[in-house]
């Protein structure tokens, strides 16, 4: 496999002087193309900070961050925004769907924002994605009318809208019952195998982690 993403000696600190807190302490991490990886670690270990940096939503204090051959530590804010929109998708524990939008409108929202308008091609791709996640019969339902598992499926479809190479998922099954959680993970595994999309999934659930092909543990700001 070829390297999709690599960080070396990654450090992130908050505050200054006596109030300084070092969350990441020289962390190294490599993700290869088409991997399905679980990110494990106790609360406060630095997992969420790491995901935020990998998603280019926050800069590290120091260290190297490369993805698809680009040095992201040297990129400007506009470059990072454009890179993120093209190459990275996000799935969150609380899905963050727009409640007054339909399932289809939520899915196509990232591309509509990128293009500045809604297009016929975007709606066609949105319908295709919702069909692939088993929600072709719920496309026109408002987000508030969907179950928890259905909302998370919409969130996964939305994350795939711009055909990203990497999807970062922060506790994507944390609010679901066991059956719904397994269905979501089965869907993620299917997309990983068929589309070769790389997934990095932060979780506290060992059973979820076992489904992944590799596990990375973060302890005290370092990978193990």
RAQUIHU-V143479 format. One record per helix or strand. SS is the DSSP state (H for helix, E for strand). FROM is the first residue (numbers start at 1). TO is the last residue. Records with the same first field share a line. If there is no record, write none. Layout:
SS->FROM-TO + FROM-TO
//
This chain:
E->3-14 + 21-32 + 36-40 + 62-67 + 70-71 + 88-92 + 102-102 + 142-142 + 166-170 + 198-202 + 214-219 + 222-223
H->17-19 + 47-54 + 72-74 + 77-87 + 103-115 + 120-132 + 136-138 + 143-145 + 148-159 + 178-195 + 206-211
//
